[in-house]
Amino acid sequence: MTRHAADAGRELPVVAPMMTGDTLPIDLVTIRATADRALQECVSVPRRAEVRELTSALHGQLALLAEEVRHRHEEAGGIARRRWAAVLNRAEMDLARSRAPGQLPVQYMQEIARTCRHLVDLLVQ
């Protein structure tokens, strides 16, 4: 959008960025919706562009969730601490690799979507 001469001197409204789930504050609803979209059953394989878009969004969301879980894991005790550690370990493995050799991009997208769901579930308990 361009500024017109009539707008000179007037302050334009600030537009808030769209919630994408990969920025603070953590938007668990958006993250769950992204994971659900990645895991929805389809008659055909999703388009490459959609898989790339969802994988990128999920990767950013997973990094944010992992950081929050890492913080809360330190405060947990007993069985909860072990459960958080297991899911956190999975998240860190997912973040450390892009795809396993021979793995389809859609499979990787679905794996990180499941991990995001597990982390969201931990955070809302």
C-alpha positions as CSV (number, residue, x, y, z in Angstrom):
1,M,0.0,0.0,0.0
2,T,1.4,3.4,-0.9
3,R,0.9,6.7,1.0
4,H,-1.0,9.4,-0.8
5,A,-0.3,13.1,-0.4
6,A,-3.6,13.3,1.6
7,D,-2.1,10.9,4.2
8,A,1.0,13.0,4.8
9,G,1.1,14.1,8.4
10,R,-1.5,11.6,9.5
11,E,-0.4,8.5,11.4
12,L,-1.4,5.3,9.6
13,P,-2.9,2.5,11.8
14,V,-0.5,-0.2,12.8
15,V,-1.6,-3.6,11.5
16,A,-0.8,-6.5,13.8
17,P,1.0,-9.4,12.1
18,M,-1.0,-12.5,11.5
19,M,-0.7,-15.1,14.2
20,T,1.3,-18.0,12.7
21,G,2.1,-19.9,15.8
22,D,5.9,-19.5,15.5
23,T,6.2,-16.2,17.4
24,L,5.6,-15.2,21.0
25,P,3.2,-15.4,22.7
26,I,2.7,-19.0,21.9
27,D,-0.6,-19.5,20.1
28,L,-1.5,-23.1,20.8
29,V,-4.7,-22.9,18.8
30,T,-2.9,-21.9,15.6
31,I,-0.2,-24.6,16.2
32,R,-2.9,-27.3,16.7
33,A,-4.7,-26.1,13.6
34,T,-1.5,-26.3,11.5
35,A,-0.8,-29.8,12.8
36,D,-4.4,-30.9,12.1
37,R,-4.1,-29.5,8.5
38,A,-0.8,-31.4,8.0
39,L,-2.4,-34.6,9.3
40,Q,-5.7,-34.4,7.6
41,E,-6.5,-37.4,5.4
42,C,-6.4,-36.6,1.7
43,V,-7.5,-38.6,-1.3
44,S,-4.3,-37.5,-3.1
45,V,-0.8,-36.3,-2.0
46,P,-0.8,-32.6,-1.1
47,R,0.9,-30.2,-3.6
48,R,4.6,-29.7,-3.0
49,A,4.1,-26.0,-2.3
50,E,1.6,-26.8,0.5
51,V,3.9,-29.4,2.0
52,R,6.8,-26.9,2.0
53,E,4.6,-24.2,3.5
54,L,3.2,-26.5,6.3
55,T,6.6,-28.0,7.0
56,S,8.2,-24.6,7.3
57,A,5.4,-23.4,9.6
58,L,5.5,-26.5,11.7
59,H,9.3,-26.3,12.0
60,G,9.1,-22.8,13.4
61,Q,6.3,-23.7,15.7
62,L,8.1,-26.8,16.9
63,A,11.2,-24.8,17.8
64,L,9.1,-22.4,19.9
65,L,7.2,-25.2,21.6
66,A,10.4,-27.1,22.4
67,E,11.9,-24.0,24.1
68,E,8.8,-23.6,26.2
69,V,8.7,-27.3,27.1
70,R,12.4,-27.2,27.9
71,H,11.7,-24.4,30.4
72,R,8.8,-26.2,32.0
73,H,10.6,-29.5,32.0
74,E,13.1,-28.1,34.4
75,E,10.3,-27.3,36.8
76,A,8.5,-30.6,36.6
77,G,9.2,-33.6,38.8
78,G,8.7,-37.4,38.8
79,I,6.8,-39.1,36.0
80,A,5.9,-35.8,34.4
81,R,9.6,-34.8,34.1
82,R,10.3,-38.1,32.3
83,R,7.4,-37.7,29.9
84,W,8.4,-34.1,29.1
85,A,12.0,-35.3,28.6
86,A,10.9,-38.0,26.1
87,V,8.7,-35.6,24.0
88,L,11.4,-32.9,24.2
89,N,14.0,-35.4,23.0
90,R,11.7,-36.2,20.0
91,A,11.2,-32.6,19.2
92,E,15.0,-31.9,19.3
93,M,15.6,-34.9,17.0
94,D,12.9,-33.6,14.6
95,L,14.5,-30.1,14.6
96,A,18.0,-31.5,14.1
97,R,17.2,-33.2,10.8
98,S,15.3,-32.2,7.8
99,R,14.3,-35.6,6.5
100,A,15.6,-39.1,6.7
101,P,17.2,-40.4,3.5
102,G,14.4,-41.9,1.3
103,Q,11.7,-40.3,3.4
104,L,9.0,-38.4,1.5
105,P,8.6,-34.7,2.4
106,V,4.9,-35.4,3.3
107,Q,6.1,-38.0,5.8
108,Y,8.4,-35.6,7.5
109,M,5.7,-33.0,7.6
110,Q,3.4,-35.4,9.3
111,E,6.1,-36.5,11.8
112,I,6.7,-33.0,13.0
113,A,3.0,-32.3,13.1
114,R,2.5,-35.2,15.5
115,T,5.4,-33.9,17.6
116,C,3.8,-30.5,17.7
117,R,0.5,-32.0,18.9
118,H,2.3,-33.9,21.7
119,L,4.0,-30.7,22.9
120,V,0.7,-28.8,22.7
121,D,-1.0,-31.5,24.8
122,L,1.8,-31.3,27.4
123,L,1.5,-27.6,27.6
124,V,-2.3,-27.6,28.1
125,Q,-2.3,-30.3,30.8
